């Protein structure tokens, strides 16, 4: 290749790896030689011509890395597959300390990725603000504030919970409790709001003493205390991960889930398939969400800011043996 391009091997290496200084003429000769020789990987010349890496950065927080989350794993798998269908790769990265900005700025400075995919985004997310200010393409799983680019895909948590409540009421349940994970993320509030709205539509309600949010250990203790006071016929939870904790607590109390008491989740991923019985849950379509996120990133890479509005995708009720 060096002989065909009329340059040294070191110059070819510099061009391939973006090291040192070289003229546009030199770069063009190396790229032409690569194409003439059908150099593999064949994308190398395309990458240099377009200045694109064909890689999308996916940021994971320290908490996501420390906790085994079946939902997060399923989402990452769907994201990798969606990117691969578009001949792109996913680069997973994290950050040290409390501020993710340095990790993002480092990838931006090195041109390590063409765009970023975010999840577990807060409405006023500092990562989104940084990328918007830098003019870097991105898309996120979760809504953003009105003053930020609306490059998000999300689900209607309230509508999903309404469908679940209809199912439980049709099955004859009248006495409910709600258990959720701790934290003030908007989607957690929406799921509880959806439960309350759904019950109200059927002339039912749920008292404040029947609602609890906390850690796994706190949930176990609260459920035990709940059973000592008065056992509901159905416990609705904020996620499949929380539902697993509740199912185990019910079984520890000698209750048959799906017969003595109903328990429901919200995610509809692989975690709910591991319980006995299988969870009744609201399924979040991570495959479609991943495809939409990748498509949004690629559109921004190709054409710049699109100004598109956010997208809500529907959930679906999956009925298992737990309710």
Secondary structure in CASP SS format (residue, H / E / C, confidence):
PFRMAT SS
TARGET T0000
AUTHOR 0000-0000-0000
METHOD secondary structure of the structure
MODEL  1
X C 1.00
X H 1.00
X H 1.00
X H 1.00
X H 1.00
X C 1.00
X C 1.00
X C 1.00
X H 1.00
X H 1.00
X H 1.00
X H 1.00
X H 1.00
X H 1.00
X H 1.00
X H 1.00
X H 1.00
X C 1.00
X C 1.00
X C 1.00
X C 1.00
X C 1.00
X C 1.00
X H 1.00
X H 1.00
X H 1.00
X H 1.00
X H 1.00
X H 1.00
X H 1.00
X H 1.00
X H 1.00
X H 1.00
X H 1.00
X H 1.00
X H 1.00
X C 1.00
X C 1.00
X C 1.00
X C 1.00
X C 1.00
X C 1.00
X H 1.00
X H 1.00
X H 1.00
X H 1.00
X H 1.00
X H 1.00
X H 1.00
X H 1.00
X C 1.00
X C 1.00
X C 1.00
X C 1.00
X E 1.00
X E 1.00
X E 1.00
X E 1.00
X E 1.00
X C 1.00
X C 1.00
X H 1.00
X H 1.00
X H 1.00
X H 1.00
X H 1.00
X C 1.00
X C 1.00
X C 1.00
X H 1.00
X H 1.00
X H 1.00
X H 1.00
X H 1.00
X H 1.00
X H 1.00
X H 1.00
X H 1.00
X H 1.00
X H 1.00
X H 1.00
X H 1.00
X H 1.00
X H 1.00
X H 1.00
X C 1.00
X C 1.00
X C 1.00
X E 1.00
X E 1.00
X E 1.00
X E 1.00
X E 1.00
X C 1.00
X C 1.00
X C 1.00
X C 1.00
X C 1.00
X C 1.00
X C 1.00
X H 1.00
X H 1.00
X H 1.00
X H 1.00
X H 1.00
X H 1.00
X H 1.00
X H 1.00
X H 1.00
X C 1.00
X C 1.00
X C 1.00
X C 1.00
X C 1.00
X E 1.00
X E 1.00
X E 1.00
X E 1.00
X E 1.00
X C 1.00
X C 1.00
X C 1.00
X C 1.00
X C 1.00
X C 1.00
X H 1.00
X H 1.00
X H 1.00
X H 1.00
X H 1.00
X H 1.00
X H 1.00
X H 1.00
X H 1.00
X C 1.00
X C 1.00
X C 1.00
X E 1.00
X E 1.00
X E 1.00
X E 1.00
X C 1.00
X C 1.00
X C 1.00
X C 1.00
X C 1.00
X C 1.00
X C 1.00
X C 1.00
X C 1.00
X C 1.00
X E 1.00
X E 1.00
X E 1.00
X E 1.00
X C 1.00
X H 1.00
X H 1.00
X H 1.00
X H 1.00
X H 1.00
X H 1.00
X H 1.00
X H 1.00
X H 1.00
X H 1.00
X H 1.00
X H 1.00
X H 1.00
X H 1.00
X C 1.00
X C 1.00
X C 1.00
X C 1.00
X C 1.00
X E 1.00
X E 1.00
X E 1.00
X E 1.00
X E 1.00
X E 1.00
X C 1.00
X C 1.00
X C 1.00
X C 1.00
X H 1.00
X H 1.00
X H 1.00
X H 1.00
X H 1.00
X H 1.00
X H 1.00
X H 1.00
X H 1.00
X H 1.00
X H 1.00
X H 1.00
X H 1.00
X H 1.00
X H 1.00
X H 1.00
X C 1.00
X C 1.00
X C 1.00
X C 1.00
X C 1.00
X C 1.00
X H 1.00
X H 1.00
X H 1.00
X E 1.00
X E 1.00
X E 1.00
X E 1.00
X C 1.00
X H 1.00
X H 1.00
X H 1.00
X H 1.00
X H 1.00
X H 1.00
X H 1.00
X H 1.00
X H 1.00
X H 1.00
X H 1.00
X H 1.00
X H 1.00
X H 1.00
X C 1.00
X C 1.00
X C 1.00
X C 1.00
X E 1.00
X E 1.00
X E 1.00
X E 1.00
X C 1.00
X C 1.00
X H 1.00
X H 1.00
X H 1.00
X H 1.00
X H 1.00
X H 1.00
X H 1.00
X H 1.00
X H 1.00
X H 1.00
X H 1.00
X H 1.00
X H 1.00
X C 1.00
X C 1.00
X C 1.00
X C 1.00
X E 1.00
X C 1.00
X C 1.00
X C 1.00
X E 1.00
X E 1.00
X E 1.00
X E 1.00
X E 1.00
X E 1.00
X E 1.00
X C 1.00
X C 1.00
X H 1.00
X H 1.00
X H 1.00
X H 1.00
X C 1.00
X C 1.00
X C 1.00
X C 1.00
X C 1.00
X C 1.00
X E 1.00
X E 1.00
X E 1.00
X E 1.00
X C 1.00
X C 1.00
X H 1.00
X H 1.00
X H 1.00
X H 1.00
X H 1.00
X H 1.00
X H 1.00
X H 1.00
X H 1.00
X H 1.00
X H 1.00
X H 1.00
X H 1.00
X H 1.00
X H 1.00
X H 1.00
X H 1.00
X H 1.00
X C 1.00
X C 1.00
X C 1.00
X C 1.00
X C 1.00
X C 1.00
X C 1.00
X E 1.00
X E 1.00
X E 1.00
X C 1.00
X C 1.00
X E 1.00
X E 1.00
X E 1.00
X C 1.00
X C 1.00
X C 1.00
X C 1.00
X C 1.00
END
